[in-house]
Amino acid sequence: MWVVEDQDGRFMGRVGQPEKAAEFLAAWFIAEDEDWA
């Protein structure tokens, strides 16, 4: 089980595979970037 945290170390969720953690973080960062547009 992998714990996913944001840049400030805040807990965001858990995933079973590192690939899923990477997908989760990529989707989150894309969503954050769209907020700045």
Buried (B, 14 or more C-beta within 10 A) or exposed (E): EBEBEEEEEEEEEEBEEEEBBEEBBEEBEEEEEEEEE
